[in-house]
């Protein structure tokens, strides 16, 4: 058996820390040139950030932008001096969620009871679940439109499919986000008005925060 002790392994510091920054400071990046859309697309692909706003100009313009949106992580990494390799090697432990903790929550008796109750109440409906911050980068309107398109193509699915969309409040004091909330709620209402049955509505929209449980 190896006598290697991980605690003695030297850590390699990457990037800059908070103390390295000063107001008005200018940072020169190693490319020595202006970042291009190609840089943006390559970085987005390499970091698996598949948000179409970052590489699809037509989609970005439809969302109200003049063109593709610069991946904010590219801006951050350029400023603090981190590469894609640094993100995967040094930043990995800080990404994602504690899978074991969330799995144990799903096995809690009260959670199981809630699931059984919801399934019984839904009868033969297939429940699609979305839980997101109410943010324009999360694709909530397109999710609603996908349900609408599904029901338009196959009306026999009315009363058999339901999207339970939880929209967690985000930046609700910002005018743009207030407008976005109004657009999403209008869209959910329009779809329900066109495709609801006496017993069921295809969109079950909830605007509030929930605990992890």
N, C-alpha and C positions, 0 to 999 in steps of 0.2 A: 504494500500500500504506500502511496506517495506521502511524503512528509510536507508537501506544499501547504503553506498557510496563506489563504487569500488575504488575510488582514495585513500581511507584510507587502502585498503587491503595490507598487508605486502608482499613484493616481496621476494621470496626465491632464492638466488643466487646459481647457480650450475656451476660446472666445474671451470676451471682456465681462467684467462684473459691474455692478451698480456704481462702485467707487471709482471706476475708470472714466465715468462720464462727467462732463461739465457743460453748463449752459453755453450755447453758442459754438460748441466744439464741432469741427468738421472732420468727417471720416473719408479717407481715400480707400476705395476697395481695390482688390488686387487685379480686377479685370482692366482697370485703367481706361474704361470707356463707358458709354451709356448702356444700361441694360435694355435689351430688346424684347420683343414679344416671343422670340425663339427662346431666350433665356428663361422667360416666364413659363413657357410651356414645358421646357425640359425640366426645370426645377419642380413644377407641379407634378409632372409624371414621375420623377425620381422619388418624390416624397409621398406618392400615392394620394395626393389631394385632388380627387377627381371632381372638383366643382367646375361645371361648364363655364362659369363666369370667368375663369382664369385662362381658358383656351378656345372658347367658342365665341367669336365676335358677334355672330347673329343673335345668339342667346343673350349675350351681354347687352346688346342694343335693345332687345325686346324687354329687358329688365330696367331700361332707363339710363344705361351707361353709354358714353360715346364710342366705346370699343371694349376690348378685353380688359378685365380688371387685373391689376398687378397683385399677385399672390402676396398677402401681407407677411407671410413667413419668409418670403424671399427678401423683402425689405428689411425685416428684423435681422435675418441672418447676415445680410450684407453689412448692416450697421455694427452688429456685435461681433462679427468675424467668425461665424460658424459656417461650416460646409455641410453638404448633405451627409457626408461620412460622419461628421461630428454629431449630427442629429441622431443617426442610427446607433452610433457607438456610445455616446455619452448621454443622449436624451431619452433613449429607449425606456429606462426604468420609470420615467415620469409620465409616460403616455398611457392612455387607456384607463381602465377601471380595474378594481380588485374583483376579479371574476369569482373567486371563492366566496367572498362576502355577499355578492349579489345572488349567487346560486343558493346560498343558505337562506337568504330572505325569501326566495321563491318556494322553499320547502317549509316555511313557517306555517303552523296550523291555521292561523287566521287568514293568511294569504290564500291558502288552498281553499278555505271556505268561500272566500270572495270569488275565486275563479269558478268554483262549482256553481255559485249563485248566478254569476254572469252568464255561464253557459246554459243554465236552465232557463234564464230569462230570454236569451237570444234564440231559443228554440232551434230552428234549422238554419239560422243565419250563420254565414262565415264571417268572423270578425277580423278585420285588418286593423292593426294597432300602430299608431304613430305618436311618439312622444318627443317633442322638440321645443327649443326656444322659439318664440315667435320672431323669427329673423328671416330676412329675405334670402339668406344664403342656404336655408334649410329645405327649400323646395316644397313647402306646404301647398301653395296654390297649384303646382303641377300634380301633386298627389291627389288633390280634390278633382282636378280636371281629368285625371286618369280614371277615377271612379265614374265620372260623368260619361266619358267616352265608352267605358265598359258597358254601362247601362243603355247607352244609345245604340250600341252595336248588338246587344243581346237583352232586350226588354224583359225576357223571362227571368232574369236574375234580380229583378226588383223584389225586395222583401227577402232576398236570400244572401245579400252581401251588405255589410255595414263597415264603414271606416270609422273607428273610434280615434279621433285626433285630439290629443292633449297638447295645447299650445301654452307653454310656460311664459308668463309675462317677461318681456325683455326691453329695457330702455323705454319704458312706457311714458316717460316725460318728453321724449324726443318727437317732434312733429312728424318726421318721416315714418317713424315706427307706429305712431297713432294712425296715420293714413294707411299704412300697410295692414294693420289690424282691421281697419274698417273694410278694406278691400277683401281680405280673407273671409271675414264674417258675411259680407255681401255675397261672395261666391258660394259659401256653404249654404246660405239661405236660398239662393237661386237654384242650386242643384237639388236641395230637398224639396223645394216647391214643384220642381218638374218631375221628380222621380220617386217621391215618397208614396207609400201606400197607407191605408187606414191604420195598419198595425205597426208600420216600421218606416224609418227614414234612413237613407243611405249614408248620411253624414251625421255622426254624433260628435259635435264640436264642444270642447271644454277649454275655457280660458282661465287657468289658474295654476298655481304651483301644487305639487304633491310631494310628500315625503318619499324616500327611496322605497319604503315598504308599500 
